[in-house]
Amino acid sequence: MRLLLDTHVFLWHLNGSKALPADLRAAIQDPANAVFLSPVSIWEPSVPG
């Protein structure tokens, strides 16, 4: 399966947040899945709020 993570999901995954459902965490960690991140996710957290 191919997974495209949005910025929130990517950051929650990096931080081990409990906000990320266990089934999604498992899907991200499953080596059978290809996980992608949009290039915009690198820029998005640096945008002034």
KACOR-V614989 format. One record per pair of residues at least 4 apart in sequence whose C-alpha atoms are under 8 Angstrom apart, sorted by the first residue. I is the first residue (numbers start at 0). J is the second residue. Records with the same first field share a line. If there is no record, write none. Layout:
I: J + J
This chain:
0: 31 + 32 + 33
1: 32 + 33 + 34 + 35
2: 27 + 32 + 33 + 34 + 35
3: 34 + 35 + 36 + 37
4: 8 + 9 + 34 + 35 + 36 + 37
5: 9 + 36 + 37 + 40
6: 10 + 36 + 40 + 43
7: 11
8: 12 + 19
9: 13 + 36
10: 14
11: 15 + 16 + 17 + 18 + 19
12: 16 + 19 + 24
15: 19
19: 23 + 24
20: 24
21: 25
22: 26
23: 27
24: 28
25: 29
26: 32
27: 32 + 34
28: 32
36: 40
37: 41
38: 42
39: 43
40: 44
41: 45
42: 46
